[in-house]
C-alpha cells in the first residue's frame, strides 16, 4: 500500500527575485518521493502590481538582486542589468509570464516548474525580457512546448479565465495562512493548511524536506 503524497503549494511570482533564489530548493523538492509540488502564481507584479522600469526602480531592483546573489549564489548577470533593468520603456509586469506558465499548466502540466526555471534563467542570466510575449513564445518553443507557445502568443478567453482563477486561488491561500509576499510554501489542502516560511526555501534541503514531511 502506497503512502499518499503530501501536496505542497508553491506561492510565487515569475518576476520575483527571491523566488528565483528558491529555484534550487524547488528542483530538489520535485525529486523527493512523497511530495507533490503545485504551482500557484499570485499575480503580485501583474495588473495593478505592474509598473514602468524607470531608473529609480531599476537601481532598487539591482541592489536587492545583489543581496540575493550574495546570500544564495544565484547569479544576476550584467546582461540582465543592461537589457532588462536598463531597457528604455521597459515594463516590470509578470502578467505575460504568468499567462505563459498557465498555458503550460493547461497543455503540459507536469512541465510547469521546468518552464518557470527556464524563464527565470532566461531573465536573470541571459538578459531576455520575460515580460514580452514574443520572448516567452520563443522560450517555450525551445523547450518543445509548442502548444503552450501558441496559446501564449494568441491567448483565448479560456486561458485568460484560468489565469484569473489561479491568481485568485493563490491570493486566497496567502490570506488563509496570513502570509505576505512571496515565495511561500503551504502544506496541505482545504482547511488544513500549514505555512512553511520563505526562509526554509533558502536553508538546508534536508531540513526543508523534514518540515514538509512532518506535517
Buried (B, 14 or more C-beta within 10 A) or exposed (E): EEEEEBBBBBBBBBBBBBBBBBBBBBBBBBEBEEBEBBBBBBBBBBEEBBEEBEEEBBEEBBEEBEEBBEEBEBEBBEBBBEBBBBBEEBBBBBBBBBBBBBBBBBBBEEBBBBBBBBBBBBBBBBBBBBBBBEBBBBBBBEBEBEBBBBBBBEBEEEBEEBBEEBBEBBBEBBEEBEBEEBBBBBBBEEEEBEBBBBEBBBEEBEEBBEBBEEE
